[in-house]
Amino acid sequence: MKSSRTLLAAATLTLAGTASFAQAANEVNIYSYRQAFLIQPLLEEFSKETGIQVNLVTGDKGLLERLEHEGRNSPADILLTAEVGPLYDATQKGLVSAVQSDVLNESIPQHYRDPEGRWFGLTARSRIIYASKDRVQDGEIKTYEELADPKWKGRICTRSGKHTYNLSLIASMIAHHDEAYAEQWLEDLKANLARKPQGNDRAQVKAVKEGVCDLALGNSYYFGKMLTNEEQPEQKEWAQSVNLVFPNQDDRGAHMNISGAAVTQHAPNRDNAIKLIEFLAAEKAQKIYAEVNSEFPVRPGTPNSALIEEYMGNFKGDEISLSELGPLRATASRLVDKVGFDN
Ligand code: FE
């Protein structure tokens, strides 16, 4: 008896679900770790061009957990993230699905997407070294490896080693050297820190401006956000106090990461989801999407913003596949604990 009642309930649910999906045929639902202002204008443009309504849920954290908790009943079609880490985690948890799209495969370089099509990079950024204009000479630091040199003792600032941005960078050190090398590097880098890891990326550049440290690790787009910050004009001074160092230009290139998208495992509007991601990878959207956050378009041949052209010009980015770094992030996290990086 009990089981048949359950079955009936399940059947009713399915019917109700089918009805609501049919009503909602021309929409697409996004769970986004990215802030609304970064994508809203593009979503409006997409709706105008296609007639597909876009519903956006944004959040700083917990969206992956929400997706997991909702399971089959989740309304989410697309997961939008500000880093490759959550995309990789979503893949591991089976929360996203493979997409075979020639459009996406041709628009997005291989190293910025999952080889199985479970996530796609849409904008790119580099994790660079911000160097004091006053206290660091041009060319004095050229590589991530050199951050471990004792000459920088007490002169480097960074946010927590456990932050997803740093985990990807450490994962790349493991990938390009090995675990033992990365551990030693991390230990030596820790010994060079001016203070216990704290604050966000911008807070490190502020610390350089204030003379707390001479070098800081930070994502490249924060430079643009600080330099043009009318609401907090003091940030312009932070940006003006540093030179941007894109590391490892003579070998593998500067560490790169992405913001990106994935189609969820149970997307009720799967076709619309793919259409939207393809729209975001097209040249017109690429230019706008990258420009609004001072990032780099992933699509080859898309022009950079004027600010990027002026301050970041041409640099060599590491082309190691981000899918290769995914599995190394857990090791990176363990190393951060092991050397007591954040203590
Ligand atoms: Fe960020």
Boltz pocket constraint, residues with backbone or C-beta under 6 A from the ligand:
constraints:
  - pocket:
      binder: B
      contacts: [[A, 82], [A, 219]]
      max_distance: 6.0
